[in-house]
Amino acid sequence: MEEHQNSSILTSGVPLVGTPEEEWLASQQLAKTCGIPCVSLRHEHFEPALIQKFPTEILLTYKMFPLAQHEDVLTLAMADPLDVVAEDLVRLITGCKVQRVVSPVSEIIEAIECRLGETESLLGSILRRI
């Protein structure tokens, strides 16, 4: 019963609270359960042209980050790999098949913040939209 409760928390869209190590372990467990890879974004190389296809708001809303595109397959880091709405949206935006990988929420947000640039923080971006 406890394992089921933990998996529903992981897929509910609510960011995990805990240490980076705990979040990484939870992401690995989710990936194992789903039968897909778990990838740390901290050492990944990002393709700027690919990232520019996605509005920041969409990446933040669905806690996802595009990693690579090879022919018609896009590798997508997701905090919730069971989010079919996010996967469908990516297919609509890119016209590609989606290959899902799991990444910790904090690493996805960090990658999005890097995308915004060094001078613009995520919080600043949100406040400007209000």
C-alpha positions in Angstrom: 0.0 0.0 0.0 2.8 2.5 0.9 4.5 1.9 -2.5 1.2 2.7 -4.3 0.8 5.9 -2.4 4.4 7.0 -3.2 3.9 6.3 -6.9 0.7 8.4 -7.0 2.5 11.3 -5.4 5.2 11.0 -8.0 2.8 11.2 -10.9 0.4 13.8 -9.4 2.4 16.7 -10.8 3.3 17.9 -7.3 7.0 18.6 -7.0 8.9 16.3 -4.7 10.2 17.7 -1.4 13.4 16.4 0.0 17.1 16.3 -0.7 18.4 16.0 -4.2 19.5 12.4 -3.4 15.9 11.5 -2.3 14.5 13.1 -5.4 17.0 11.3 -7.6 16.1 7.9 -6.0 12.4 8.6 -6.4 12.9 9.4 -10.1 14.9 6.2 -10.6 12.1 4.2 -9.0 9.5 5.9 -11.2 11.6 5.2 -14.3 12.1 1.6 -13.2 8.3 1.2 -12.7 7.6 2.7 -16.1 10.4 0.7 -17.8 12.1 3.8 -19.2 15.5 5.4 -18.5 16.2 7.9 -15.7 18.5 10.8 -16.8 20.3 13.5 -14.8 20.1 16.8 -16.7 23.1 18.2 -14.8 25.6 16.9 -17.3 23.5 16.9 -20.5 24.2 19.0 -23.5 21.1 20.9 -24.7 20.3 21.8 -28.3 19.4 25.5 -28.3 17.4 25.2 -31.6 15.3 22.4 -30.2 14.6 24.2 -26.9 13.5 27.3 -28.8 10.6 25.3 -30.3 8.9 25.3 -26.8 7.5 28.2 -24.9 8.9 28.4 -21.4 5.4 28.3 -19.9 4.7 24.9 -21.5 8.0 23.5 -20.2 7.2 24.7 -16.7 3.6 23.6 -16.7 4.3 20.1 -17.8 7.7 19.8 -16.0 9.4 18.6 -19.2 12.6 19.5 -21.1 13.6 18.5 -24.7 17.0 16.8 -24.8 17.6 15.7 -28.4 16.0 15.0 -31.7 17.2 12.3 -34.1 15.2 12.2 -37.3 11.5 12.1 -36.2 12.1 11.0 -32.6 12.4 13.6 -29.8 13.9 12.6 -26.5 12.0 14.3 -23.7 12.9 14.5 -20.1 9.7 14.4 -17.9 9.1 14.6 -14.2 5.8 12.7 -14.9 6.3 10.2 -17.8 2.7 9.2 -17.6 1.4 12.6 -18.6 -0.1 11.9 -21.9 -1.4 15.4 -22.4 2.2 16.7 -22.3 3.3 14.0 -24.7 0.5 14.8 -27.1 1.4 18.5 -26.9 5.0 17.8 -27.8 3.9 15.7 -30.8 1.7 18.6 -32.0 4.5 21.2 -31.6 7.3 19.1 -33.2 5.5 16.5 -35.4 7.9 13.9 -33.8 7.4 10.7 -31.9 8.3 11.1 -28.2 10.9 9.0 -26.4 10.3 9.6 -22.7 13.0 9.6 -20.0 12.5 10.5 -16.3 14.4 13.4 -14.7 14.0 14.9 -11.3 11.7 18.0 -11.1 14.4 20.2 -9.7 16.8 19.3 -12.5 14.1 20.1 -15.1 13.4 23.5 -13.5 17.1 24.2 -13.3 17.5 23.4 -17.0 14.6 25.7 -17.8 16.1 28.5 -15.7 19.4 28.1 -17.7 17.4 28.4 -20.9 16.0 31.8 -19.6 19.6 33.1 -19.4 21.8 34.2 -16.6 20.3 37.6 -16.3 16.7 36.5 -16.0 15.6 34.4 -13.1 12.5 32.1 -13.3 10.9 34.1 -10.5 11.5 37.4 -12.4 9.9 35.9 -15.5 6.8 34.8 -13.6 6.5 38.2 -11.8 6.7 40.1 -15.1 3.7 38.1 -16.5 1.5 39.1 -13.5 
